[in-house]
């Protein structure tokens, strides 16, 4: 017969900690979801629980910073890679 172990009494008092995202994290997440500025503002505001008017200047500032980084000769061309799988015959062991 297997004896079931009971969890320690301290485990029943544990609480999950909730930390809302920092504004920069919310903006980065919104930029990853959509490229539209108004959509980014709405998403970041919902993640932070703030009105859109408070988030708008920070999103616009972050957008100009990311656009400045991607302009110029730093453009990287994405290449398609093709994978070919060939089947080999069975190996015959040598004596």
Jmol script that loads the backbone (N, CA, C; Angstrom):
load data "model"
ATOM      1  N   UNK A   1       0.836  -1.172   0.000  1.00  0.00           N
ATOM      2  CA  UNK A   1       0.000   0.000   0.000  1.00  0.00           C
ATOM      3  C   UNK A   1       0.889   1.246   0.000  1.00  0.00           C
ATOM      4  N   UNK A   2       0.569   2.194  -0.874  1.00  0.00           N
ATOM      5  CA  UNK A   2       1.356   3.405  -1.003  1.00  0.00           C
ATOM      6  C   UNK A   2       0.772   4.483  -0.101  1.00  0.00           C
ATOM      7  N   UNK A   3       1.652   5.090   0.669  1.00  0.00           N
ATOM      8  CA  UNK A   3       1.217   6.160   1.578  1.00  0.00           C
ATOM      9  C   UNK A   3       1.307   7.497   0.850  1.00  0.00           C
ATOM     10  N   UNK A   4       0.207   8.208   0.785  1.00  0.00           N
ATOM     11  CA  UNK A   4       0.191   9.525   0.150  1.00  0.00           C
ATOM     12  C   UNK A   4       0.774  10.549   1.110  1.00  0.00           C
ATOM     13  N   UNK A   5       1.674  11.364   0.554  1.00  0.00           N
ATOM     14  CA  UNK A   5       2.246  12.416   1.382  1.00  0.00           C
ATOM     15  C   UNK A   5       1.373  13.653   1.280  1.00  0.00           C
ATOM     16  N   UNK A   6       1.172  14.293   2.382  1.00  0.00           N
ATOM     17  CA  UNK A   6       0.388  15.524   2.383  1.00  0.00           C
ATOM     18  C   UNK A   6       1.347  16.705   2.230  1.00  0.00           C
ATOM     19  N   UNK A   7       0.935  17.726   1.505  1.00  0.00           N
ATOM     20  CA  UNK A   7       1.809  18.890   1.344  1.00  0.00           C
ATOM     21  C   UNK A   7       1.973  19.628   2.675  1.00  0.00           C
ATOM     22  N   UNK A   8       3.106  20.296   2.847  1.00  0.00           N
ATOM     23  CA  UNK A   8       3.298  21.053   4.091  1.00  0.00           C
ATOM     24  C   UNK A   8       2.225  22.130   4.263  1.00  0.00           C
ATOM     25  N   UNK A   9       1.981  22.492   5.502  1.00  0.00           N
ATOM     26  CA  UNK A   9       0.933  23.470   5.809  1.00  0.00           C
ATOM     27  C   UNK A   9       1.236  24.837   5.196  1.00  0.00           C
ATOM     28  N   UNK A  10       2.529  25.167   5.019  1.00  0.00           N
ATOM     29  CA  UNK A  10       2.887  26.464   4.442  1.00  0.00           C
ATOM     30  C   UNK A  10       2.434  26.585   2.998  1.00  0.00           C
ATOM     31  N   UNK A  11       2.314  25.484   2.305  1.00  0.00           N
ATOM     32  CA  UNK A  11       1.945  25.528   0.893  1.00  0.00           C
ATOM     33  C   UNK A  11       0.515  26.029   0.689  1.00  0.00           C
ATOM     34  N   UNK A  12      -0.337  25.841   1.665  1.00  0.00           N
ATOM     35  CA  UNK A  12      -1.717  26.286   1.507  1.00  0.00           C
ATOM     36  C   UNK A  12      -1.827  27.805   1.596  1.00  0.00           C
ATOM     37  N   UNK A  13      -0.795  28.471   2.098  1.00  0.00           N
ATOM     38  CA  UNK A  13      -0.817  29.925   2.254  1.00  0.00           C
ATOM     39  C   UNK A  13      -0.059  30.642   1.140  1.00  0.00           C
ATOM     40  N   UNK A  14       0.390  29.934   0.141  1.00  0.00           N
ATOM     41  CA  UNK A  14       1.130  30.564  -0.944  1.00  0.00           C
ATOM     42  C   UNK A  14       0.195  31.349  -1.839  1.00  0.00           C
ATOM     43  N   UNK A  15       0.709  32.440  -2.336  1.00  0.00           N
ATOM     44  CA  UNK A  15      -0.064  33.278  -3.248  1.00  0.00           C
ATOM     45  C   UNK A  15       0.758  33.510  -4.503  1.00  0.00           C
ATOM     46  N   UNK A  16       0.079  33.613  -5.617  1.00  0.00           N
ATOM     47  CA  UNK A  16       0.741  33.922  -6.865  1.00  0.00           C
ATOM     48  C   UNK A  16       0.960  35.416  -6.942  1.00  0.00           C
ATOM     49  N   UNK A  17       2.178  35.800  -7.249  1.00  0.00           N
ATOM     50  CA  UNK A  17       2.512  37.218  -7.325  1.00  0.00           C
ATOM     51  C   UNK A  17       2.179  37.731  -8.718  1.00  0.00           C
ATOM     52  N   UNK A  18       1.520  38.849  -8.786  1.00  0.00           N
ATOM     53  CA  UNK A  18       1.168  39.454 -10.071  1.00  0.00           C
ATOM     54  C   UNK A  18       1.866  40.796 -10.188  1.00  0.00           C
ATOM     55  N   UNK A  19       2.743  40.900 -11.167  1.00  0.00           N
ATOM     56  CA  UNK A  19       3.419  42.159 -11.454  1.00  0.00           C
ATOM     57  C   UNK A  19       2.991  42.612 -12.832  1.00  0.00           C
ATOM     58  N   UNK A  20       2.273  43.717 -12.924  1.00  0.00           N
ATOM     59  CA  UNK A  20       1.902  44.197 -14.260  1.00  0.00           C
ATOM     60  C   UNK A  20       3.166  44.595 -15.026  1.00  0.00           C
ATOM     61  N   UNK A  21       3.133  44.512 -16.343  1.00  0.00           N
ATOM     62  CA  UNK A  21       4.334  44.835 -17.115  1.00  0.00           C
ATOM     63  C   UNK A  21       4.703  46.311 -16.991  1.00  0.00           C
ATOM     64  N   UNK A  22       5.983  46.557 -17.128  1.00  0.00           N
ATOM     65  CA  UNK A  22       6.472  47.937 -17.173  1.00  0.00           C
ATOM     66  C   UNK A  22       6.062  48.499 -18.526  1.00  0.00           C
ATOM     67  N   UNK A  23       5.979  49.803 -18.640  1.00  0.00           N
ATOM     68  CA  UNK A  23       5.500  50.430 -19.869  1.00  0.00           C
ATOM     69  C   UNK A  23       6.346  50.009 -21.080  1.00  0.00           C
ATOM     70  N   UNK A  24       7.659  49.952 -20.912  1.00  0.00           N
ATOM     71  CA  UNK A  24       8.522  49.546 -22.024  1.00  0.00           C
ATOM     72  C   UNK A  24       8.244  48.110 -22.465  1.00  0.00           C
ATOM     73  N   UNK A  25       7.971  47.233 -21.515  1.00  0.00           N
ATOM     74  CA  UNK A  25       7.646  45.845 -21.847  1.00  0.00           C
ATOM     75  C   UNK A  25       6.318  45.758 -22.580  1.00  0.00           C
ATOM     76  N   UNK A  26       5.343  46.537 -22.143  1.00  0.00           N
ATOM     77  CA  UNK A  26       4.031  46.532 -22.792  1.00  0.00           C
ATOM     78  C   UNK A  26       4.134  47.063 -24.220  1.00  0.00           C
ATOM     79  N   UNK A  27       4.947  48.083 -24.427  1.00  0.00           N
ATOM     80  CA  UNK A  27       5.123  48.638 -25.766  1.00  0.00           C
ATOM     81  C   UNK A  27       5.832  47.645 -26.671  1.00  0.00           C
ATOM     82  N   UNK A  28       6.855  46.978 -26.151  1.00  0.00           N
ATOM     83  CA  UNK A  28       7.570  45.977 -26.948  1.00  0.00           C
ATOM     84  C   UNK A  28       6.643  44.826 -27.327  1.00  0.00           C
ATOM     85  N   UNK A  29       5.793  44.411 -26.414  1.00  0.00           N
ATOM     86  CA  UNK A  29       4.840  43.347 -26.719  1.00  0.00           C
ATOM     87  C   UNK A  29       3.843  43.797 -27.778  1.00  0.00           C
ATOM     88  N   UNK A  30       3.378  45.028 -27.668  1.00  0.00           N
ATOM     89  CA  UNK A  30       2.421  45.556 -28.641  1.00  0.00           C
ATOM     90  C   UNK A  30       3.068  45.683 -30.023  1.00  0.00           C
ATOM     91  N   UNK A  31       4.339  46.086 -30.072  1.00  0.00           N
ATOM     92  CA  UNK A  31       5.035  46.188 -31.354  1.00  0.00           C
ATOM     93  C   UNK A  31       5.222  44.819 -31.981  1.00  0.00           C
ATOM     94  N   UNK A  32       5.351  43.795 -31.163  1.00  0.00           N
ATOM     95  CA  UNK A  32       5.478  42.445 -31.687  1.00  0.00           C
ATOM     96  C   UNK A  32       4.183  41.898 -32.253  1.00  0.00           C
ATOM     97  N   UNK A  33       3.065  42.415 -31.779  1.00  0.00           N
ATOM     98  CA  UNK A  33       1.763  41.925 -32.231  1.00  0.00           C
ATOM     99  C   UNK A  33       1.315  42.611 -33.517  1.00  0.00           C
ATOM    100  N   UNK A  34       1.485  43.929 -33.605  1.00  0.00           N
ATOM    101  CA  UNK A  34       0.985  44.664 -34.763  1.00  0.00           C
ATOM    102  C   UNK A  34       1.947  45.787 -35.132  1.00  0.00           C
ATOM    103  N   UNK A  35       1.896  46.193 -36.381  1.00  0.00           N
ATOM    104  CA  UNK A  35       2.716  47.301 -36.849  1.00  0.00           C
ATOM    105  C   UNK A  35       1.941  48.623 -36.844  1.00  0.00           C
ATOM    106  N   UNK A  36       0.636  48.561 -36.666  1.00  0.00           N
ATOM    107  CA  UNK A  36      -0.192  49.771 -36.674  1.00  0.00           C
ATOM    108  C   UNK A  36      -0.037  50.501 -35.343  1.00  0.00           C
ATOM    109  N   UNK A  37       0.212  51.797 -35.423  1.00  0.00           N
ATOM    110  CA  UNK A  37       0.474  52.600 -34.229  1.00  0.00           C
ATOM    111  C   UNK A  37      -0.726  52.625 -33.283  1.00  0.00           C
ATOM    112  N   UNK A  38      -1.916  52.825 -33.833  1.00  0.00           N
ATOM    113  CA  UNK A  38      -3.112  52.880 -32.979  1.00  0.00           C
ATOM    114  C   UNK A  38      -3.356  51.536 -32.288  1.00  0.00           C
ATOM    115  N   UNK A  39      -3.083  50.464 -32.980  1.00  0.00           N
ATOM    116  CA  UNK A  39      -3.213  49.146 -32.370  1.00  0.00           C
ATOM    117  C   UNK A  39      -2.211  48.941 -31.251  1.00  0.00           C
ATOM    118  N   UNK A  40      -0.981  49.419 -31.449  1.00  0.00           N
ATOM    119  CA  UNK A  40       0.038  49.324 -30.409  1.00  0.00           C
ATOM    120  C   UNK A  40      -0.361  50.120 -29.178  1.00  0.00           C
ATOM    121  N   UNK A  41      -0.931  51.289 -29.405  1.00  0.00           N
ATOM    122  CA  UNK A  41      -1.370  52.123 -28.284  1.00  0.00           C
ATOM    123  C   UNK A  41      -2.470  51.415 -27.497  1.00  0.00           C
ATOM    124  N   UNK A  42      -3.427  50.841 -28.204  1.00  0.00           N
ATOM    125  CA  UNK A  42      -4.536  50.153 -27.533  1.00  0.00           C
ATOM    126  C   UNK A  42      -4.046  48.940 -26.760  1.00  0.00           C
ATOM    127  N   UNK A  43      -3.168  48.159 -27.356  1.00  0.00           N
ATOM    128  CA  UNK A  43      -2.677  46.942 -26.690  1.00  0.00           C
ATOM    129  C   UNK A  43      -1.857  47.299 -25.461  1.00  0.00           C
ATOM    130  N   UNK A  44      -0.940  48.264 -25.605  1.00  0.00           N
ATOM    131  CA  UNK A  44      -0.108  48.652 -24.465  1.00  0.00           C
ATOM    132  C   UNK A  44      -0.956  49.231 -23.332  1.00  0.00           C
ATOM    133  N   UNK A  45      -1.966  50.009 -23.678  1.00  0.00           N
ATOM    134  CA  UNK A  45      -2.838  50.585 -22.651  1.00  0.00           C
ATOM    135  C   UNK A  45      -3.614  49.500 -21.916  1.00  0.00           C
ATOM    136  N   UNK A  46      -4.081  48.484 -22.642  1.00  0.00           N
ATOM    137  CA  UNK A  46      -4.818  47.404 -21.998  1.00  0.00           C
ATOM    138  C   UNK A  46      -3.906  46.565 -21.102  1.00  0.00           C
ATOM    139  N   UNK A  47      -2.671  46.329 -21.557  1.00  0.00           N
ATOM    140  CA  UNK A  47      -1.741  45.553 -20.736  1.00  0.00           C
ATOM    141  C   UNK A  47      -1.382  46.281 -19.440  1.00  0.00           C
ATOM    142  N   UNK A  48      -1.253  47.591 -19.528  1.00  0.00           N
ATOM    143  CA  UNK A  48      -0.878  48.378 -18.364  1.00  0.00           C
ATOM    144  C   UNK A  48      -2.073  48.766 -17.500  1.00  0.00           C
ATOM    145  N   UNK A  49      -3.263  48.756 -18.076  1.00  0.00           N
ATOM    146  CA  UNK A  49      -4.436  49.205 -17.338  1.00  0.00           C
ATOM    147  C   UNK A  49      -4.486  50.719 -17.229  1.00  0.00           C
ATOM    148  N   UNK A  50      -3.913  51.392 -18.223  1.00  0.00           N
ATOM    149  CA  UNK A  50      -3.890  52.857 -18.252  1.00  0.00           C
ATOM    150  C   UNK A  50      -4.741  53.370 -19.399  1.00  0.00           C
ATOM    151  N   UNK A  51      -5.147  54.637 -19.357  1.00  0.00           N
ATOM    152  CA  UNK A  51      -5.859  55.207 -20.500  1.00  0.00           C
ATOM    153  C   UNK A  51      -4.902  55.381 -21.686  1.00  0.00           C
ATOM    154  N   UNK A  52      -5.452  55.321 -22.883  1.00  0.00           N
ATOM    155  CA  UNK A  52      -4.651  55.416 -24.097  1.00  0.00           C
ATOM    156  C   UNK A  52      -3.932  56.755 -24.206  1.00  0.00           C
ATOM    157  N   UNK A  53      -4.510  57.817 -23.657  1.00  0.00           N
ATOM    158  CA  UNK A  53      -3.884  59.139 -23.727  1.00  0.00           C
ATOM    159  C   UNK A  53      -2.554  59.188 -22.986  1.00  0.00           C
ATOM    160  N   UNK A  54      -2.416  58.403 -21.917  1.00  0.00           N
ATOM    161  CA  UNK A  54      -1.157  58.380 -21.169  1.00  0.00           C
ATOM    162  C   UNK A  54      -0.100  57.535 -21.874  1.00  0.00           C
ATOM    163  N   UNK A  55      -0.516  56.545 -22.624  1.00  0.00           N
ATOM    164  CA  UNK A  55       0.412  55.609 -23.269  1.00  0.00           C
ATOM    165  C   UNK A  55       0.871  56.139 -24.623  1.00  0.00           C
ATOM    166  N   UNK A  56       0.028  56.926 -25.294  1.00  0.00           N
ATOM    167  CA  UNK A  56       0.293  57.390 -26.665  1.00  0.00           C
ATOM    168  C   UNK A  56       1.665  58.054 -26.844  1.00  0.00           C
ATOM    169  N   UNK A  57       2.079  59.010 -25.999  1.00  0.00           N
ATOM    170  CA  UNK A  57       3.379  59.656 -26.240  1.00  0.00           C
ATOM    171  C   UNK A  57       4.549  58.682 -26.150  1.00  0.00           C
ATOM    172  N   UNK A  58       4.461  57.734 -25.230  1.00  0.00           N
ATOM    173  CA  UNK A  58       5.555  56.771 -25.066  1.00  0.00           C
ATOM    174  C   UNK A  58       5.630  55.803 -26.256  1.00  0.00           C
ATOM    175  N   UNK A  59       4.477  55.387 -26.778  1.00  0.00           N
ATOM    176  CA  UNK A  59       4.458  54.504 -27.941  1.00  0.00           C
ATOM    177  C   UNK A  59       5.021  55.235 -29.155  1.00  0.00           C
ATOM    178  N   UNK A  60       4.633  56.491 -29.334  1.00  0.00           N
ATOM    179  CA  UNK A  60       5.151  57.261 -30.462  1.00  0.00           C
ATOM    180  C   UNK A  60       6.661  57.466 -30.341  1.00  0.00           C
ATOM    181  N   UNK A  61       7.142  57.704 -29.131  1.00  0.00           N
ATOM    182  CA  UNK A  61       8.568  57.877 -28.908  1.00  0.00           C
ATOM    183  C   UNK A  61       9.314  56.565 -29.212  1.00  0.00           C
ATOM    184  N   UNK A  62       8.759  55.439 -28.763  1.00  0.00           N
ATOM    185  CA  UNK A  62       9.395  54.147 -29.008  1.00  0.00           C
ATOM    186  C   UNK A  62       9.369  53.793 -30.492  1.00  0.00           C
ATOM    187  N   UNK A  63       8.312  54.198 -31.195  1.00  0.00           N
ATOM    188  CA  UNK A  63       8.209  53.913 -32.624  1.00  0.00           C
ATOM    189  C   UNK A  63       9.271  54.674 -33.405  1.00  0.00           C
ATOM    190  N   UNK A  64       9.501  55.942 -33.046  1.00  0.00           N
ATOM    191  CA  UNK A  64      10.525  56.708 -33.756  1.00  0.00           C
ATOM    192  C   UNK A  64      11.914  56.157 -33.472  1.00  0.00           C
ATOM    193  N   UNK A  65      12.130  55.628 -32.276  1.00  0.00           N
ATOM    194  CA  UNK A  65      13.426  55.034 -31.944  1.00  0.00           C
ATOM    195  C   UNK A  65      13.660  53.753 -32.727  1.00  0.00           C
ATOM    196  N   UNK A  66      12.639  52.910 -32.867  1.00  0.00           N
ATOM    197  CA  UNK A  66      12.813  51.661 -33.612  1.00  0.00           C
ATOM    198  C   UNK A  66      12.943  51.932 -35.102  1.00  0.00           C
ATOM    199  N   UNK A  67      12.244  52.963 -35.624  1.00  0.00           N
ATOM    200  CA  UNK A  67      12.379  53.310 -37.044  1.00  0.00           C
ATOM    201  C   UNK A  67      13.767  53.851 -37.334  1.00  0.00           C
ATOM    202  N   UNK A  68      14.350  54.594 -36.411  1.00  0.00           N
ATOM    203  CA  UNK A  68      15.692  55.140 -36.616  1.00  0.00           C
ATOM    204  C   UNK A  68      16.730  54.030 -36.663  1.00  0.00           C
ATOM    205  N   UNK A  69      16.502  52.964 -35.932  1.00  0.00           N
ATOM    206  CA  UNK A  69      17.445  51.844 -35.923  1.00  0.00           C
ATOM    207  C   UNK A  69      17.404  51.048 -37.216  1.00  0.00           C
ATOM    208  N   UNK A  70      16.240  50.985 -37.863  1.00  0.00           N
ATOM    209  CA  UNK A  70      16.080  50.125 -39.031  1.00  0.00           C
ATOM    210  C   UNK A  70      16.328  50.837 -40.351  1.00  0.00           C
ATOM    211  N   UNK A  71      16.633  52.093 -40.329  1.00  0.00           N
ATOM    212  CA  UNK A  71      16.882  52.811 -41.567  1.00  0.00           C
ATOM    213  C   UNK A  71      18.367  52.751 -41.898  1.00  0.00           C
ATOM    214  N   UNK A  72      18.686  53.059 -43.132  1.00  0.00           N
ATOM    215  CA  UNK A  72      20.084  53.074 -43.532  1.00  0.00           C
ATOM    216  C   UNK A  72      20.521  51.743 -44.120  1.00  0.00           C
ATOM    217  N   UNK A  73      21.804  51.465 -44.007  1.00  0.00           N
ATOM    218  CA  UNK A  73      22.354  50.275 -44.652  1.00  0.00           C
ATOM    219  C   UNK A  73      22.311  49.043 -43.766  1.00  0.00           C
ATOM    220  N   UNK A  74      21.565  49.084 -42.673  1.00  0.00           N
ATOM    221  CA  UNK A  74      21.509  47.929 -41.788  1.00  0.00           C
ATOM    222  C   UNK A  74      20.416  46.950 -42.193  1.00  0.00           C
ATOM    223  N   UNK A  75      19.832  47.166 -43.354  1.00  0.00           N
ATOM    224  CA  UNK A  75      18.766  46.288 -43.812  1.00  0.00           C
ATOM    225  C   UNK A  75      19.346  44.908 -44.142  1.00  0.00           C
ATOM    226  N   UNK A  76      18.761  43.886 -43.568  1.00  0.00           N
ATOM    227  CA  UNK A  76      19.231  42.527 -43.794  1.00  0.00           C
ATOM    228  C   UNK A  76      18.192  41.795 -44.625  1.00  0.00           C
ATOM    229  N   UNK A  77      18.644  41.212 -45.700  1.00  0.00           N
ATOM    230  CA  UNK A  77      17.737  40.484 -46.583  1.00  0.00           C
ATOM    231  C   UNK A  77      17.536  39.069 -46.058  1.00  0.00           C
ATOM    232  N   UNK A  78      16.291  38.677 -45.977  1.00  0.00           N
ATOM    233  CA  UNK A  78      15.993  37.329 -45.517  1.00  0.00           C
ATOM    234  C   UNK A  78      16.009  36.387 -46.705  1.00  0.00           C
ATOM    235  N   UNK A  79      16.689  35.278 -46.546  1.00  0.00           N
ATOM    236  CA  UNK A  79      16.772  34.302 -47.622  1.00  0.00           C
ATOM    237  C   UNK A  79      15.917  33.096 -47.280  1.00  0.00           C
ATOM    238  N   UNK A  80      15.383  32.501 -48.309  1.00  0.00           N
ATOM    239  CA  UNK A  80      14.663  31.246 -48.130  1.00  0.00           C
ATOM    240  C   UNK A  80      15.655  30.108 -48.220  1.00  0.00           C
ATOM    241  N   UNK A  81      15.519  29.192 -47.336  1.00  0.00           N
ATOM    242  CA  UNK A  81      16.381  28.018 -47.390  1.00  0.00           C
ATOM    243  C   UNK A  81      15.545  26.831 -47.808  1.00  0.00           C
ATOM    244  N   UNK A  82      16.151  25.974 -48.575  1.00  0.00           N
ATOM    245  CA  UNK A  82      15.461  24.789 -49.052  1.00  0.00           C
ATOM    246  C   UNK A  82      16.128  23.571 -48.449  1.00  0.00           C
ATOM    247  N   UNK A  83      15.331  22.680 -47.930  1.00  0.00           N
ATOM    248  CA  UNK A  83      15.850  21.480 -47.299  1.00  0.00           C
ATOM    249  C   UNK A  83      15.483  20.284 -48.164  1.00  0.00           C
ATOM    250  N   UNK A  84      16.472  19.461 -48.494  1.00  0.00           N
ATOM    251  CA  UNK A  84      16.248  18.263 -49.288  1.00  0.00           C
ATOM    252  C   UNK A  84      16.584  17.064 -48.415  1.00  0.00           C
ATOM    253  N   UNK A  85      15.655  16.135 -48.316  1.00  0.00           N
ATOM    254  CA  UNK A  85      15.870  14.939 -47.521  1.00  0.00           C
ATOM    255  C   UNK A  85      15.961  13.761 -48.476  1.00  0.00           C
ATOM    256  N   UNK A  86      17.073  13.041 -48.396  1.00  0.00           N
ATOM    257  CA  UNK A  86      17.263  11.864 -49.242  1.00  0.00           C
ATOM    258  C   UNK A  86      17.312  10.645 -48.354  1.00  0.00           C
ATOM    259  N   UNK A  87      16.754   9.583 -48.848  1.00  0.00           N
ATOM    260  CA  UNK A  87      16.761   8.350 -48.093  1.00  0.00           C
ATOM    261  C   UNK A  87      17.926   7.487 -48.543  1.00  0.00           C
ATOM    262  N   UNK A  88      18.687   6.992 -47.599  1.00  0.00           N
ATOM    263  CA  UNK A  88      19.806   6.113 -47.908  1.00  0.00           C
ATOM    264  C   UNK A  88      19.365   4.667 -47.766  1.00  0.00           C
ATOM    265  N   UNK A  89      20.077   3.822 -48.462  1.00  0.00           N
ATOM    266  CA  UNK A  89      19.795   2.385 -48.351  1.00  0.00           C
ATOM    267  C   UNK A  89      20.273   1.852 -47.019  1.00  0.00           C
ATOM    268  N   UNK A  90      19.913   0.619 -46.726  1.00  0.00           N
ATOM    269  CA  UNK A  90      20.325   0.015 -45.462  1.00  0.00           C
ATOM    270  C   UNK A  90      21.809  -0.299 -45.497  1.00  0.00           C
ATOM    271  N   UNK A  91      22.436  -0.280 -44.374  1.00  0.00           N
ATOM    272  CA  UNK A  91      23.852  -0.586 -44.261  1.00  0.00           C
ATOM    273  C   UNK A  91      24.034  -2.083 -44.074  1.00  0.00           C
ATOM    274  N   UNK A  92      25.051  -2.571 -44.723  1.00  0.00           N
ATOM    275  CA  UNK A  92      25.383  -3.988 -44.569  1.00  0.00           C
ATOM    276  C   UNK A  92      26.665  -4.036 -43.732  1.00  0.00           C
ATOM    277  N   UNK A  93      26.582  -4.691 -42.561  1.00  0.00           N
ATOM    278  CA  UNK A  93      27.771  -4.726 -41.708  1.00  0.00           C
ATOM    279  C   UNK A  93      28.886  -5.559 -42.347  1.00  0.00           C
ATOM    280  N   UNK A  94      30.119  -5.125 -42.169  1.00  0.00           N
ATOM    281  CA  UNK A  94      31.275  -5.883 -42.688  1.00  0.00           C
ATOM    282  C   UNK A  94      31.635  -6.986 -41.711  1.00  0.00           C
ATOM    283  N   UNK A  95      32.096  -8.112 -42.251  1.00  0.00           N
ATOM    284  CA  UNK A  95      32.467  -9.228 -41.318  1.00  0.00           C
ATOM    285  C   UNK A  95      33.749  -8.971 -40.588  1.00  0.00           C
TER     286      UNK A  95
END
end "model"
wireframe off; spacefill off
backbone 0.3
color backbone group
